[in-house]
Amino acid sequence: MARAVGTAASDAAKAWFARRLDGAAAIARPFGDAARRAADRARSAHPAGPRNALLCTVLVALVFGMLIQLSHAATTLPPEAFRGQMLEQTAFRLAGLALLIAGMALGPRRIEPLIPAATVGAFVLLVLCFVPGFEQPLNGSHRWIRILGRGPSIQASELARVALVLWAARRCALLDDDLGDLRRGFVPTLLVGLLAASLVLKEPDLGGALLLLFCFGATLYVGGARMKHVGLVGAMAAVLLLLAIQVFSHVRERFAVWAGESTNSQVSRAAEAMASGDLFGVGFAQGGFRNAGLQYMQTDYVFALVGEELGMFGVLLVVGIFAAFAWHALRLVLCIHDRFAALAAFGLTTSVGLQALIHLQVVTGLAPPKGMALPFISDGGSGLLAACAAVGLALGAARHAAPSQETHGSASG
């Protein structure tokens, strides 16, 4: 009797859950249909629209970033140092604009023969981070190098991420259906990305390693890798994370701060700076936190500077810039019908957009503390140049594409 009652209750529960799932599916179906229709319209559209919109978005970000850097330097540096800093920032942003234009002119197809050499060069740069005479240790990290100890520093992982994404896109296009073969296609490809991520982790830079591995894996997935194989990338990322927590004490501390089990003045004061801005901020170049001990407000915590000086208006402006970036980048990828070019555009724009998302999450406390610049906004350097080159090549993929090009298949093939 009891068994019969239990069976009836179980059947009733299953029926109840089935009805709820059917209801949820019915609610979600119109959204799915709308998304498919939007994707179909994007595929048939001319690339000039999203290309120009994405270009304008990046130009707005570059100008806005220059203004924010001007604000920071104006109240933290003496006149002579201020002029030098502004000249340096101007030079970097002009160089970034030049790379953006060059990338548009070339596109992924024209540089495709150079990708193997660029990938080897990326690994060389990652190794040079640990070679005396080239390494430039800072705060216990080996992320930067100087060529023979001279010239500006280079953050190797930023350049390596661009090269590895291009290599992954080219590999997917060359392998085509063989990418789904675990032994001959996917695993050898994954090992290259894993090796690069391991070198970045050794610096140590957990966030940079995970970002590289995610962009690499996302490119493989869109390029046709099987979902169960891409799960290996997630497993590798989890292994890297657990390894970093065990090996690096600063990683454990950052997770403790994020979980509320510990405190960090940098994190808490950045939150105070953002909260102090209220609706419209304390005013451009009027922020006081950077002169009261809050560090890295021109780089890893630049979003906190925006929140302090421009308030919720500035916060929403930055979020809107990168939301527009993601939207136009997606439209751009969908309207490119050259398989390799579309995959390259997807991976490159994903690397920039995801880096921005991580920065915004870290500063707002939604992710563990991590030194990650905000693309186009933070103090310029190799990271700014890498982001401009990445977006330029993505724009170049659209510039040389047309809706009628079907010769190389689609990005999802």
SULVENKA-V67077 format. One line per field, one symbol per residue. phi: phi as a letter, one per 30 degrees, with the letter a starting at -180 (. if undefined). psi: psi as a letter, one per 20 degrees, with the letter a starting at -180 (. if undefined). Layout:
phi = ???
psi = ???
This chain:
phi = .dddddddddddddddddddddddddddeddddddddddddddcddddddddddddddddddddddddddddddcbbdeddddddddddddddddddddddddddcidddcedddedddddddddddddccejcdbdbhiccccbbdhibiddbdddddddddddddddddddddhddddddddcddeddddddddddddddecbddddddddddddddddddjddedddeddddddddeddddddccdddddddddddidbbbdddddddddddddhdbidjdicdcddccjdcidcbdbddddddddcidedddddddddddedddddddddcccdedddddddddddddddddddedddddidbeeadbdceicdedlddddddddddedddddddccbeddbdcicddd
psi = ghgggggggghggghghgggghgghhghghggghghhhhghhhirpihfhghggghghgggggghggghggghhjiqrgghgggghgggggghhhghghggghhhgrhghjghigghhgghghgghhiijpqhhqmqpkjqliqqpokjrrqqpohhghhggghggggghgghghchihiogghfgghghhghhgghhhhhigqngghghgghghghhggghijqqghhhhhghggghggghghhhhohhgghhhhghijirqphgghhghggghihcgjriqpjiqihhjkiorkiieikhhhgghghibhghghggghghghggghgghgghjpjogggggggggghghgghggggghgghjjiqqppooqopigrpqbhgggggggghghghhhhhjrqhiojhjarhi.
